[in-house]
Amino acid sequence: MDWPRGKFSLLSISCQLFVIFFLQFFYIHFVNNLVYLSAMKQIRFTKEGYDKLKNEYQELLVQRPAAVEDLKKARELGDLSENGYYKAARSKLSFIDNRLQVIKFHLRAAVVVEVVNSKMVGIGSVVTLSDGKKSMTFNIVGDLEADPSQGKLSLLSPIGMAIARKFAGSEIKIETPKGEVTYKIVSVN
């Protein structure tokens, strides 16, 4: 391929690079989000998890004007290239804006799930599992509320998928890195 010569060569290379950058940006930000959105049309939440997310959204909305004001003050200090205050303020505002966008997406796709059958494992259930040696108790929560360190599992986790819609007394098999493990559901509350 021959590159153009003359005074427009740098301009045409810049235009080509811009088009490549724009197409990559478009793909990363829009196509990936569409794939994610189509894969997850609904995001299940417990009532507590949904309320917690709404509260975080409201808190961030309250914090945003102060972050914008900090950024304005930092810009007024002069040279932005070596202004640490400006970089920190810009980073804080970016974090708040990104988090607001993510939470807004989650709230739009949110479905609050009520406990329907307390005898069957579902969102809102407290499940005790035993492998014969030790017992573990898990609270089954919404899709994005999982925190295994606090005993909260979603139905999208390997254990959650195995125990979904099962009853007390059922035996389940879960594939782990150490091999297949069999658990018995001791209780469902």
matplotlib code that plots the C-alpha trace (Angstrom):
import matplotlib.pyplot as plt

x = [0.0, 1.4, 0.9, -0.1, 2.7, 2.6, 1.0, -2.1, -0.3, -0.2, -3.8, -4.9, -3.0, -4.5, -8.0, -7.3, -6.1, -9.2, -11.5, -9.8, -9.9, -13.6, -14.5, -12.7, -14.3, -17.8, -17.3, -15.9, -18.6, -21.7, -21.6, -20.3, -23.0, -25.6, -24.3, -24.4, -27.9, -29.3, -27.7, -29.1, -32.5, -33.4, -31.3, -32.8, -32.6, -33.8, -35.8, -32.8, -30.3, -32.5, -32.9, -29.2, -28.5, -31.1, -29.5, -26.0, -27.4, -29.0, -25.7, -23.7, -26.1, -25.6, -21.8, -21.6, -22.0, -19.2, -17.0, -17.8, -17.0, -13.6, -12.8, -13.6, -11.4, -8.6, -8.8, -8.5, -5.1, -3.4, -1.1, -3.2, -0.3, 1.4, -1.7, -2.2, -5.4, -6.9, -6.0, -7.5, -10.7, -11.1, -10.6, -13.2, -15.8, -15.1, -15.6, -18.9, -20.2, -19.2, -20.8, -24.0, -24.2, -23.7, -26.2, -28.7, -28.4, -28.8, -31.9, -33.5, -33.0, -33.9, -36.6, -37.3, -38.0, -40.3, -40.0, -42.8, -42.2, -40.1, -39.6, -37.9, -34.5, -34.8, -33.8, -34.3, -33.8, -31.3, -29.8, -27.7, -25.5, -23.5, -20.9, -21.0, -17.9, -18.9, -22.0, -22.3, -25.1, -25.8, -28.2, -29.4, -29.4, -29.9, -27.7, -25.3, -25.5, -23.3, -20.5, -19.3, -17.2, -20.5, -22.3, -24.3, -24.6, -26.5, -28.3, -25.8, -22.9, -22.0, -23.4, -26.5, -27.2, -26.9, -29.3, -31.8, -35.4, -34.3, -35.8, -34.4, -33.1, -32.0, -28.5, -26.5, -23.2, -21.0, -17.9, -15.0, -11.3, -10.6, -13.2, -16.8, -18.3, -21.6, -23.7, -27.0, -29.4, -30.0, -32.5, -34.2, -35.7]
y = [0.0, 3.4, 6.1, 9.5, 12.1, 15.8, 18.1, 15.9, 12.7, 13.5, 14.5, 11.3, 9.1, 11.0, 10.5, 6.8, 6.5, 8.4, 6.0, 3.0, 4.4, 5.4, 1.9, 0.3, 2.6, 2.0, -1.8, -1.8, 0.5, -0.2, -3.6, -5.2, -3.5, -4.8, -8.3, -7.9, -6.4, -9.2, -11.9, -10.3, -8.9, -9.0, -8.7, -10.3, -8.6, -9.1, -6.2, -5.3, -5.5, -3.3, -0.7, -0.7, 0.0, 2.8, 4.4, 4.2, 5.9, 8.7, 9.2, 9.5, 12.0, 14.1, 13.8, 14.7, 18.5, 18.7, 16.7, 19.0, 22.0, 20.5, 20.0, 23.7, 24.8, 22.5, 23.9, 27.5, 26.6, 26.8, 24.2, 21.0, 18.8, 18.8, 19.6, 16.6, 18.2, 18.4, 14.8, 13.6, 15.7, 14.4, 10.8, 11.2, 12.7, 10.0, 7.3, 8.9, 9.2, 5.7, 4.2, 6.2, 4.8, 1.2, 1.6, 3.2, 0.2, -2.3, -0.4, -0.4, -4.1, -4.9, -7.3, -7.6, -11.2, -12.1, -15.4, -17.6, -21.1, -21.2, -25.0, -24.8, -23.1, -19.7, -16.1, -15.1, -18.7, -19.6, -23.0, -25.3, -27.8, -30.7, -33.0, -35.3, -33.6, -30.0, -27.8, -24.5, -22.0, -19.7, -16.9, -17.0, -13.4, -11.6, -12.0, -9.1, -9.2, -12.3, -12.2, -15.6, -14.2, -13.2, -16.4, -14.8, -16.8, -16.0, -18.6, -17.9, -19.4, -23.1, -24.0, -21.7, -23.4, -26.9, -26.1, -24.0, -25.3, -28.2, -29.1, -30.1, -33.7, -33.5, -34.5, -32.4, -32.9, -29.9, -30.0, -28.2, -27.9, -30.8, -33.0, -33.7, -33.1, -34.4, -32.2, -32.8, -29.9, -30.1, -27.3, -24.6, -21.6]
z = [0.0, -1.0, 1.6, 0.2, -0.2, 0.2, 2.7, 3.2, 4.1, 7.9, 7.8, 6.0, 8.5, 11.3, 9.8, 9.4, 13.0, 14.2, 12.3, 13.7, 17.2, 16.8, 15.6, 18.5, 21.0, 19.5, 19.7, 23.2, 24.7, 22.7, 21.2, 24.4, 26.4, 24.0, 24.4, 28.2, 28.1, 25.9, 28.1, 31.2, 30.5, 34.2, 37.3, 40.3, 43.7, 47.2, 48.6, 50.9, 48.0, 45.8, 48.5, 49.2, 45.5, 45.4, 48.5, 47.0, 43.9, 45.9, 47.9, 44.8, 43.3, 46.5, 46.3, 42.6, 42.9, 45.4, 43.1, 40.2, 42.5, 43.5, 39.8, 39.1, 41.9, 40.7, 37.1, 38.5, 40.1, 36.7, 35.0, 34.7, 33.6, 37.0, 39.2, 41.5, 43.0, 39.5, 38.7, 42.0, 41.5, 37.9, 39.0, 41.8, 39.4, 36.9, 39.5, 40.6, 37.1, 36.1, 39.2, 38.6, 35.1, 36.3, 39.1, 36.7, 34.4, 37.2, 38.6, 35.1, 34.7, 38.4, 39.4, 43.1, 43.9, 46.8, 48.6, 47.3, 48.6, 51.8, 51.5, 48.1, 47.7, 46.0, 46.5, 50.1, 51.4, 54.1, 53.2, 55.3, 53.5, 54.9, 53.3, 56.3, 57.9, 58.2, 57.7, 55.9, 56.0, 53.0, 52.4, 48.8, 47.5, 44.1, 41.1, 42.0, 45.8, 46.3, 48.9, 49.8, 52.7, 54.4, 53.5, 50.6, 47.4, 44.2, 42.2, 39.4, 41.4, 41.0, 44.4, 43.8, 40.5, 42.0, 44.9, 43.0, 43.3, 45.6, 48.9, 52.3, 52.2, 48.6, 47.7, 45.2, 43.4, 42.7, 40.5, 42.3, 41.4, 43.8, 42.1, 42.6, 46.0, 47.3, 49.7, 51.4, 51.9, 55.7, 55.9, 53.9, 55.8]

ax = plt.figure().add_subplot(projection="3d")
ax.plot(x, y, z, "-o")
ax.set_aspect("equal")
plt.show()
